[in-house]
Structures are given as C-alpha cells and as structure tokens.
Amino acid sequence: MLPAIFVSHGAPTLPLDAVPARDFLRGLGKTLPRPKAILAVSAHWETDAPAISIADPNSTLHDFYGFPRPLYELRYDAPGAPAAAERIAGLLAQAGLPAPVRAERGLDHGAWVPLMLMFPEVDVPVLQLSIQPRQGVAYHIALGEALRPFRDDGLILASGGFVHNLGAIAWNGGPEPEWSSRFGAWMDRALTERRTDDLTQYRSRAPEAARAHPSEDHILPLFVAYGAGATTRRLHTSATFGSLRMDAYAFE
C-alpha cells in the first residue's frame, strides 16, 4: 500500500523559494511508487459536508493575491480522476459518513503547490476532497480511516500547515520562535506515539495550540492522513518565515 502523506505547503511562492521544504518535496515524489490516482485533501477547500472534485482535466486556481507575477503564470492542469471519485464516495458511504457532493472545481494552491514539486510531469490523475472545519478532529480522523482502502493503489496527499499563524509570520525571515517549536515538539510526540486521545483534545492539551493555529483549517488535513494509516513516520521538519512550520509525515 502507498502511505498517506501530510505535507505543509507553506506560502504559495514555495515553488519559487529556495528553502529546505521545496527541496524536500522535489525529492519526495521520487521515493514513492507511482500512484494510480492522487486524492488531495487541502486546507483551502472548506465545505459544510464532504465535497469531491470531478473536473477532468483539472484547472489551476490562483486563490491568493499580492504575490509576484511569475507565480500567477504557474499551472498544474492535471488529469482528473472520475473513477476514483466514485470509489471515494463508496468508501465514505460504507463508513456511514455523508456521501460527498460532486463539484466541478479546479486545484487550489494547497493541492497544486506540493504536487508541482512532487510530480512535475503532471501526468497522474488528481481529485480533491474538502474538509469540514465545524466537525473537529475526531471526525477527520474517521474520514481518514474510511479512506484507508484507497491506499491500495492511490496516494492520499493531505496538505496544510504544521504551524500556521499568518499574523505571526516574519516575512523578512528570522529564527523560529520558542512557542512554535514547543507546539511542534508536542505534536510530533503525540503523532509518532499514536496518542489519538491527546490529538483529538490538542486544543486544550498541546502548548500554544491556539497561537499555532488560530483556526483549524490548516491542521485538519493532517488528521485525515493520520486516520488513513496505522503508524507514523516524520519525513521532514523545517520552518520558513520564522514560525511557518513545514513538517511532513507518512502514515502507513
């Protein structure tokens, strides 16, 4: 089975920035077996109920503003995966979860930024599954558990941010602040030791949780990947712009 992968996609400029996380993602795709399809679970698609993309081919959403012009010229119009969409719908139904709504939607930057670095040939079919921030951590772990059979020949790529507080970012660079490293260390231990109860209660148990994630959108994809595997392995850790943690994990 392929692993479920969580990556931090950082700023939209990641493909253009000479930072360790960019080099890591460029190498990560080479270490993985070629998937039949990729299911991207991005922090940048939020819905009240699950939604799944059926666009074929995908278009590239430049869902940001105020960045350098070359960024808006990047495209990742990967082929769609309608057959995989039907399989995902069936897996969720078997688990008693809401059947996903089909949506004609392009790939947001939470999906195409890491995919561009990992699979630059743009030849693997891709679909997206939305997150439901109102449902919380346990729900997203259950979502991942339901998706485990997809790993037989498909790659689950959850994309968010290990620490994501836009108000605390040092855009001119600088060392990672102590509060960010404290949260990261707690989360790493809880993930690798598979402390599911602690993870579901991370808002009250992890140090600096509210500061690391003022909203939960960028951490919820991590829990989908966690639920889709039985073991945890950290693949990468670094920080950009001070506190923007770029950690990545494999769940197998």
Sequence and secondary structure as in RCSB ss.txt:
>XXXX:A:sequence
MLPAIFVSHGAPTLPLDAVPARDFLRGLGKTLPRPKAILAVSAHWETDAPAISIADPNSTLHDFYGFPRPLYELR
YDAPGAPAAAERIAGLLAQAGLPAPVRAERGLDHGAWVPLMLMFPEVDVPVLQLSIQPRQGVAYHIALGEALRPF
RDDGLILASGGFVHNLGAIAWNGGPEPEWSSRFGAWMDRALTERRTDDLTQYRSRAPEAARAHPSEDHILPLFVA
YGAGATTRRLHTSATFGSLRMDAYAFE
>XXXX:A:secstr
   EEEEE  STTGGGS  HHHHHHHHHHHHS   SEEEEEEEEEE SS EEE  SS  B     SS HHHHT  
      HHHHHHHHHHHHHTT    EEE   B HHHHHHHHHH TT  S EEEEEE GGGHHHHHHHHHHHHGGG
GGTEEEEEEE SB  GGG  TT     HHHHHHHHHHHHHHHTT HHHHHTHHHHSTTHHHH SSSTTTHHHHHH
HHT SSEEEEE  EETTTEE  EEEE 
